[in-house]
């Protein structure tokens, strides 16, 4: 995620096409975009600040995530996606969440947004 700025370009008379407000990423003046209103510029900057390009990992029917010894396993199950993690209170048992594919993207995006926010 990146930081964006919004500034008034100039008054109506001098602004090209009456685009009085500009939004651009911090350090990227060449990527600026003009808007007729402050609200439109802010909405665009807000959306772009929350936009992130990702490369999806290759997955099979089972994907292991062994980050910091969490031993998480993501697995394809009938009509869903299962996420399993060892239950540390009850050795030998797993805690399992199964979700439908329709909600998986929304859950993944929410998790990514929280991770980004916590990493700031």
Buried (B, 14 or more C-beta within 10 A) or exposed (E): BEEBBBEEBEEEEEBEEEBBBBBBBEEEEEEBBBBBEBEBBBBBBEEBBEEEEEEEEEEEEEBEEEEEEEEEBBBBEEEBBBBBBBEEEEEEEEEEEEBEEEEBEEEBEEEEEEEEEEEE
